[in-house]
């Protein structure tokens, strides 16, 4: 699947203060303090995946309960003025991950502070991180043709309105970047046209050039997983798909309140 610049749903959802997310702290994280900063600042975005080791479930039930309670307390204590935190369950959707924390902040330190806080918890000794992706928000150049009003406010990710989130890292071939801007725009016009056929799927494109191994991390939010499946299948038939180098692993994440998630992890 190739990198999609926008969808109809994305056009309809300009970044304003978001409503409460499912199981997440409901606020936009740490906006810059001045109008000039607000026009140019980019968010840091982290997708952190955790797996609970089997050894944890062999502990005494009371110890499991207390350690999971500490994790839930940490999540609930997050300050949304500094970092937006969304919680997703991957239990049953992939064998190698259980939890996904979607963290968004204008301050990279906030993302590190949360990860460090997990490391300091007793349960941190039973959690591994098979995957972790870092990116930033950034203004897309491909939508100018269809949306002249496209501006820097689109650098604000407004997540959490939908139950399902399909996340994966994405890398294009080097040949893509050697095409002319006009040719690339034509390819993306087709891509955008297909995306606009699925308004129930909201795309969040984040950029990792020079920050992480991938070039993009994309997160597709929807309440209709079947629509996302059909979108991906149709995009395989577009010209842009020939320039996809890598678009795996793919994670199916279900937005879940932290109290429900800890019940899934240990059943206590």
C-alpha positions in Angstrom: 0.0 0.0 0.0 1.4 3.4 -0.9 1.5 6.6 1.2 -1.9 8.4 1.0 -1.8 12.2 1.3 -5.4 12.7 2.3 -8.9 11.3 2.3 -12.4 12.8 2.3 -12.6 12.2 6.0 -9.4 14.0 6.6 -10.7 17.0 4.7 -13.8 17.1 6.9 -11.9 17.0 10.2 -9.8 20.1 10.6 -7.7 19.9 13.8 -9.7 21.5 16.6 -10.0 20.4 20.2 -10.9 16.7 19.9 -13.8 15.1 21.8 -13.0 12.5 24.4 -11.2 9.5 22.9 -12.1 5.9 23.7 -10.1 5.0 26.7 -7.7 7.9 26.3 -6.9 11.2 28.0 -9.2 13.6 26.0 -7.2 16.7 25.0 -4.8 18.2 22.5 -1.3 18.0 23.9 0.9 21.0 24.7 0.2 23.6 22.0 2.9 26.1 21.4 2.6 29.3 23.4 2.8 31.9 20.6 0.9 32.3 17.3 4.2 32.1 15.4 5.2 28.8 17.1 1.7 27.4 16.5 2.1 28.1 12.7 5.4 26.3 12.4 5.7 23.7 15.3 5.3 20.0 14.6 4.1 17.3 16.9 6.3 14.4 17.9 4.4 11.1 17.4 5.3 7.8 19.0 3.7 4.4 18.4 5.0 2.1 21.2 4.1 -1.6 21.2 4.5 -3.7 24.3 4.3 -7.5 24.9 3.7 -8.9 28.4 6.1 -11.8 29.1 4.5 -15.2 30.0 6.5 -15.2 33.2 4.3 -12.4 34.5 1.2 -14.7 34.6 3.1 -17.2 36.7 3.3 -14.6 39.5 1.0 -14.7 42.5 -2.4 -13.2 41.5 -2.1 -10.4 44.1 1.3 -9.4 42.7 -0.1 -9.4 39.2 -3.0 -7.3 40.3 -0.9 -4.7 42.0 1.6 -4.4 39.1 -1.2 -4.0 36.6 -2.9 -1.4 38.9 0.4 0.6 39.0 0.4 0.6 35.1 -3.2 1.8 35.0 -2.4 4.5 37.5 0.5 5.7 35.4 -1.7 5.9 32.3 -4.5 7.8 34.2 -2.0 10.2 35.6 -0.9 11.5 32.2 -1.2 15.3 31.8 -3.0 16.0 28.5 -1.7 19.5 28.5 1.8 18.0 27.9 1.1 14.8 26.0 -1.9 13.2 24.3 -2.0 9.5 25.3 -4.2 6.9 23.6 -4.4 3.3 24.7 -5.0 0.4 22.3 -5.2 -3.4 22.7 -3.6 -5.7 20.3 -4.6 -8.8 22.3 -5.7 -11.4 19.8 -4.8 -9.4 16.7 -1.1 -10.1 16.7 0.9 -12.7 18.6 3.9 -10.5 19.2 2.3 -7.4 20.8 -0.4 -6.8 23.4 -0.5 -3.0 23.9 0.0 0.0 21.8 0.5 3.5 23.3 -0.1 6.3 20.8 1.8 9.3 22.2 1.6 12.9 20.8 3.4 16.0 22.1 5.2 19.1 20.9 7.9 18.1 23.4 9.9 15.0 22.6 10.9 14.8 26.3 7.4 14.0 27.3 7.4 10.9 25.1 10.7 9.8 26.8 9.3 10.6 30.3 6.4 8.2 29.8 8.5 5.4 28.5 11.0 5.9 31.4 8.1 5.8 33.9 7.0 2.4 32.5 10.6 1.1 32.9 10.6 2.1 36.5 7.4 0.2 37.3 7.7 -3.4 38.7 5.8 -4.6 35.6 8.5 -3.0 33.5 10.6 -6.1 34.1 7.9 -8.2 32.4 7.3 -6.0 29.4 9.3 -6.1 26.1 9.0 -3.6 23.3 9.1 -5.5 20.0 8.3 -2.4 17.9 8.5 1.3 18.5 8.2 4.0 15.8 9.0 7.7 16.1 7.7 10.4 13.7 6.6 14.0 13.3 3.6 15.7 11.9 4.3 17.6 8.7 2.4 19.6 6.0 1.7 17.4 2.9 2.5 19.0 -0.5 0.3 16.7 -2.5 -3.1 18.0 -1.4 -2.5 21.6 -2.5 -4.0 20.9 -5.9 -7.3 19.7 -4.5 -7.3 21.8 -1.3 -5.7 25.3 -1.8 -6.7 26.2 1.8 -4.4 23.4 3.1 -2.2 25.1 5.7 0.1 24.4 8.6 -2.8 23.7 10.9 -2.8 20.2 9.4 0.4 19.5 11.2 -1.8 18.8 14.3 -2.9 15.2 14.6 -6.4 14.9 16.1 -6.8 11.2 16.9 -9.0 9.0 18.9 -12.5 9.4 17.4 -12.8 5.8 16.1 -12.5 2.4 17.6 -10.0 0.7 15.3 -6.5 1.9 14.3 -4.4 0.2 11.6 -0.8 1.3 12.0 2.3 0.4 10.0 5.7 1.9 9.0 6.1 2.7 5.3 9.1 3.1 2.9 9.0 4.1 -0.7 11.5 3.1 -3.3 14.3 5.5 -4.2 12.9 5.6 -7.7 9.9 7.5 -6.4 12.0 10.4 -5.2 13.7 10.6 -8.6 10.4 11.2 -10.4 9.5 14.8 -11.3 7.2 16.6 -9.0 4.6 16.7 -11.7 4.7 13.0 -12.2 4.5 12.3 -8.5 1.6 14.7 -8.2 -0.3 12.8 -10.9 0.3 9.4 -9.1 -0.9 10.9 -5.8 -4.0 12.4 -7.5 -5.1 8.9 -8.3 -4.2 7.7 -4.8 -6.2 10.5 -3.2 -9.2 9.9 -5.5 -9.3 6.3 -4.3 -9.0 7.4 -0.6 -11.9 9.8 -1.0 -14.2 6.9 -1.8 -13.8 5.7 1.8 -14.8 8.6 4.0 -15.2 6.3 7.0 -11.4 5.8 7.1 -9.4 8.7 8.5 -5.7 8.8 7.6 -3.0 10.2 9.9 0.3 10.5 8.0 3.4 11.1 10.1 7.0 11.5 8.8 10.2 9.8 10.0 12.9 11.0 7.5 16.1 11.0 9.4 14.4 10.2 12.7 13.7 6.5 12.4 14.3 3.6 10.0 11.1 4.1 8.1 10.1 7.2 6.1 6.5 7.4 7.2 4.2 5.9 9.9 0.6 5.8 8.8 -2.4 5.3 11.2 -5.8 4.7 9.7 -8.7 5.2 12.1 -12.1 3.7 11.4 -15.2 2.2 12.9 -15.6 0.0 9.8 -12.6 -2.4 9.4 -14.1 -3.8 6.2 -13.9 -0.4 4.6 -10.2 -0.2 5.4 -9.7 -3.7 3.9 -11.4 -2.6 0.7 -9.4 0.6 0.5 -6.1 -1.3 0.8 -7.1 -3.8 -1.8 -8.1 -1.0 -4.3 -4.9 0.9 -3.6 -2.9 -2.2 -4.6 -4.2 -1.6 -8.2 -3.0 2.0 -8.4 0.2 3.3 -10.1 1.6 4.3 -6.8 1.8 0.8 -5.5 4.7 0.0 -7.7 6.8 2.5 -5.6 6.2 0.7 -2.3 9.3 -0.8 -0.9 8.0 -1.9 2.5 4.7 -1.5 4.4 5.0 -4.1 7.1 4.5 -5.0 9.9 0.8 -4.0 10.1 -0.9 -3.7 13.4 -4.7 -3.9 14.1 -5.2 -1.9 17.2 -8.5 -1.6 19.2 -8.9 1.5 21.3 -9.6 0.2 24.8 -9.9 1.7 28.3 -6.9 0.9 30.4 -9.0 -0.9 33.0 -10.4 -3.3 30.4 -7.0 -3.8 28.8 -5.4 -4.9 32.1 -8.2 -7.5 32.4 -7.3 -8.8 29.0 -3.6 -9.0 30.0 -4.0 -11.2 33.0 -7.7 -11.8 33.6 -7.7 -10.7 37.2 
